Amino acid sequence: MNIVERQLVDEALIFDLSGRFEFQATPKFFTALDRIEAMSCQHLILNLEEVSFLDSAGLEAIHVAHKKITAVGGTMSIVNPLPQVQKLMEQANLTSIIPIHTLEEEALLAG
């Protein structure tokens, strides 16, 4: 999995993820998450548009990210997951705690 970080105005940070978000990718994801605290990020947006596969470890990593950002009073959104990825997130009930948007602009406004 690849991660591209983009810092936006108003303390928002976007992670553009691509590839397979599976067990082997979680250390890289958690390293990126550690930088959130140092950046005073208040809104984390995960752009999953190019994530082709998500396993249980990836689902757990997303849940941990949500817990970390909300623990510091922030919010988190997900943008444009592929249908099979969104279906897994729905089955894991993540969509009840993390909103999904089709556009980054919607996620920014919601944050």
Contact map, one row per residue, 1 for C-alpha under 8 A:
111000000000000011111000100000000000000000000000001000000000000000000000000000000000000000000000000000000000000
111100000000000111100000000000000000000000000000000000000000000000000000000000000000000000000000000000000000000
111110000000001111000000000010000000000000000000000000000000000000000000000000000000000000000000000000000000000
011111000000001110000000000000000000000000000000000000000000000000000000000000000000000000000000000000000000000
001111100000111100000000000000000000000000000000000000000000000000000000000000000000000000000000000000000000000
000111110000111100000000000000000000000000000000000000000000000000000000000000000000000000000000000000000000000
000011111011110000000000000000000000000000000000000000000000000000000000000000000000000000000000000000000000000
000001111111110000000000000000000000000000000000000000000000000000000000000000000000000000000000000000000000000
000000111111000000000000000000000000000000000000000000000000000000000000000000000000000000000000000000000000000
000000011111000000000000000000000000000001000000000000000000000000000000000000000000000000000000000000000000000
000000111111100000000000000000000000000111100000000000000000000000000000000000000000000000000000000000000000000
000000111111110000000000000000000000000011111000000000000000000000000000000000000000000000000000000000000001000
000011110011111000000000000000000000000010111000000000000000000000000000000000000000000000000000000000000000000
000011110001111100000000000000000000000000011110000000000000000000000000000000000000000000000000000000000000000
001111000000111110000000000000000000000000011110000000000000000000000000000000000000000000000000000000000000000
011111000000011111000000000000000000000000000111100000000000000000000000000000000000000000000000000000000000000
111100000000001111100000000000000000000000000111111000000000000000000000000000000000000000000000000000000000000
111000000000000111111000000000000000000000000001111100000000000000000000000000000000000000000000000000000000000
110000000000000011111000000000000000000000000000011110000000000000000000000000000000000000000000000000000000000
100000000000000001111100100000000000000000000000001111000000000000000000000000000000000000000000000000000000000
100000000000000001111111110000000000000000000000001111101100000000000000000000000000000000000000000000000000000
000000000000000000011111110000000000000000000000000011111100000000000000000000000000000000000000000000000000000
000000000000000000001111110000000000000000000000000000111100000000000000000000000000000000000000000000000000000
000000000000000000001111111000000000000000000000000000000000000000000000000000000000000000000000000000000000000
100000000000000000011111111110000000000000000000000000000100000000000000000000000000000000000000000000000000000
000000000000000000001111111111000000000000000000000000001100100000000000000000000000000000000000000000000000000
000000000000000000000001111111100000000000000000000000000000000000000000000000000000000000000000000000000000000
000000000000000000000000111111110000000000000000000000000000000000000000000000000000000000000000000000000000000
001000000000000000000000111111111000000000000000000000000000100000000000000000000000000000000000000000000000000
000000000000000000000000011111111100000000000000000000000000100000000000000000000000000000000000000000000000000
000000000000000000000000001111111110000000000000000000000000000000000000000000000000000000000000000000000000000
000000000000000000000000000111111111000000000000000000000000000000000000000000000000000000000000000000000000000
000000000000000000000000000011111111100000000000000000000000000010000000000000000000000000000000000000000000000
000000000000000000000000000001111111110000000000000000000000000000000000000000000000000000000000000000000000000
000000000000000000000000000000111111111000000000000000000000000000000000000000000000000000000000000000000000000
000000000000000000000000000000011111111110000000000000000000000000000000000000000000000000000000000000000000000
000000000000000000000000000000001111111110000000000000000000000000000000000000000000000000000000000000000000000
000000000000000000000000000000000111111110000000000000000000000000000000000000000000000000000000000000000000000
000000000000000000000000000000000011111110000000000000000000000000000000000000000000000000000000000000000000000
000000000010000000000000000000000001111111000000000000000000000000000000000000000000000000000000000000000000000
000000000011100000000000000000000001111111110000000000000000000000001000010000000000000000000000000000000000000
000000000111000000000000000000000000000111110000000000000000000000001001111000000000000000000000000000000000000
000000000011100000000000000000000000000011111000000000000000000000001000011110000000000000000000000000000001001
000000000001111000000000000000000000000011111100000000000000000000001000011110000000000000000000000000000000000
000000000001111000000000000000000000000000111110000000000000000000000000000111100000000000000000000000010010000
000000000000011110000000000000000000000000011111000000000000000000000000000111100000000000000000000000000000000
000000000000011110000000000000000000000000001111110000000000000000000000000001111000000000000000000000010000000
000000000000000111000000000000000000000000000111111000000000000000000000000001111100000000000000000000000000000
000000000000000111000000000000000000000000000011111000000000000000000000000000111100000000000000000000000000000
000000000000000011100000000000000000000000000011111100000000000000000000000000001100000000000000000000000000000
100000000000000011111000000000000000000000000001111111000000000000000000000000001100100000000000000000000000000
000000000000000001111000000000000000000000000000011111000000000000000000000000000100100000000000000000000000000
000000000000000000111100000000000000000000000000001111100000000000000000000000000001100000000000000000000000000
000000000000000000011100000000000000000000000000001111111110000000000000000000000000100100000000000000000000000
000000000000000000001110000000000000000000000000000011111110000000000000000000000000000000000000000000000000000
000000000000000000000110000000000000000000000000000001111111000000000000000000000000000000000000000000000000000
000000000000000000001110010000000000000000000000000001111111100000000000000000000000000000000000000000000000000
000000000000000000001110110000000000000000000000000001111111110000000000000000000000000000000000000000000000000
000000000000000000000000000000000000000000000000000001111111111000000000000000000000000010010000000000000000000
000000000000000000000000000000000000000000000000000000011111111100000000000000000000000000000000000000000000000
000000000000000000000000010011000000000000000000000000001111111110000000000000000000000000000000000000000000000
000000000000000000000000000000000000000000000000000000000111111111000000000000000000000000000000000000000000000
000000000000000000000000000000000000000000000000000000000011111111100000000000000000000000000100000000000000000
000000000000000000000000000000000000000000000000000000000001111111110000000000000000000000000000000000000000000
000000000000000000000000000000001000000000000000000000000000111111111000000000000000000000000000000000000000000
000000000000000000000000000000000000000000000000000000000000011111111100001100000000000000000000010000000000000
000000000000000000000000000000000000000000000000000000000000001111111110000000000000000000000000000000000000000
000000000000000000000000000000000000000000000000000000000000000111111111000000000000000000000000000000000000000
000000000000000000000000000000000000000011110000000000000000000011111111111100000000000000000000000000000000000
000000000000000000000000000000000000000000000000000000000000000001111111111100000000000000000000000000000000000
000000000000000000000000000000000000000000000000000000000000000000111111110000000000000000000000000000000000000
000000000000000000000000000000000000000001000000000000000000000000011111110000000000000000000000000000000000000
000000000000000000000000000000000000000001000000000000000000000000001111111000000000000000000000000000000000000
000000000000000000000000000000000000000011110000000000000000000000001111111100000000000000000000000000000000000
000000000000000000000000000000000000000001110000000000000000000001001100111110000000000000000000000000000000001
000000000000000000000000000000000000000000111100000000000000000001001100011111000000000000000000011000000000001
000000000000000000000000000000000000000000111100000000000000000000000000001111100000000000000000011110000010001
000000000000000000000000000000000000000000001111000000000000000000000000000111111000000000000000011110000010000
000000000000000000000000000000000000000000001111100000000000000000000000000011111000000000000000000111110010000
000000000000000000000000000000000000000000000011100000000000000000000000000001111100000000000000000111100000000
000000000000000000000000000000000000000000000011111000000000000000000000000001111110110000000000000000000000000
000000000000000000000000000000000000000000000001111100000000000000000000000000011111110000000000000000000000000
000000000000000000000000000000000000000000000000000000000000000000000000000000001111111000000000000000000000000
000000000000000000000000000000000000000000000000000010000000000000000000000000000111111100000000000000000000000
000000000000000000000000000000000000000000000000001111000000000000000000000000001111111110000000000000000000000
000000000000000000000000000000000000000000000000000000000000000000000000000000001111111111000000000000000000000
000000000000000000000000000000000000000000000000000000000000000000000000000000000011111111100000000000000000000
000000000000000000000000000000000000000000000000000001000000000000000000000000000001111111110000000000000000000
000000000000000000000000000000000000000000000000000000000010000000000000000000000000111111111110000000000000000
000000000000000000000000000000000000000000000000000000000000000000000000000000000000011111111111000000000000000
000000000000000000000000000000000000000000000000000000000000000000000000000000000000001111111100000000000000000
000000000000000000000000000000000000000000000000000000000010000000000000000000000000000111111110000000000000000
000000000000000000000000000000000000000000000000000000000000000000000000000000000000000011111111100000000000000
000000000000000000000000000000000000000000000000000000000000001000000000000000000000000011111111110000000000000
000000000000000000000000000000000000000000000000000000000000000000000000000000000000000011011111111100000000000
000000000000000000000000000000000000000000000000000000000000000000000000000000000000000001001111111000000000000
000000000000000000000000000000000000000000000000000000000000000000000000000000000000000000001111111000000000000
000000000000000000000000000000000000000000000000000000000000000001000000000111000000000000000111111100000000000
000000000000000000000000000000000000000000000000000000000000000000000000000111000000000000000011111110000000000
000000000000000000000000000000000000000000000000000000000000000000000000000011110000000000000010011111000010000
000000000000000000000000000000000000000000000000000000000000000000000000000011110000000000000000001111110110000
000000000000000000000000000000000000000000000000000000000000000000000000000000110000000000000000000111110100000
000000000000000000000000000000000000000000000000000000000000000000000000000000110000000000000000000011111110000
000000000000000000000000000000000000000000001010000000000000000000000000000000100000000000000000000011111111000
000000000000000000000000000000000000000000000000000000000000000000000000000000000000000000000000000000111111100
000000000000000000000000000000000000000000000000000000000000000000000000000000000000000000000000000011111111110
000000000000000000000000000000000000000000001000000000000000000000000000000011100000000000000000000110111111111
000000000001000000000000000000000000000000100000000000000000000000000000000000000000000000000000000000011111111
000000000000000000000000000000000000000000000000000000000000000000000000000000000000000000000000000000001111111
000000000000000000000000000000000000000000000000000000000000000000000000000000000000000000000000000000000111111
000000000000000000000000000000000000000000100000000000000000000000000000001110000000000000000000000000000011111
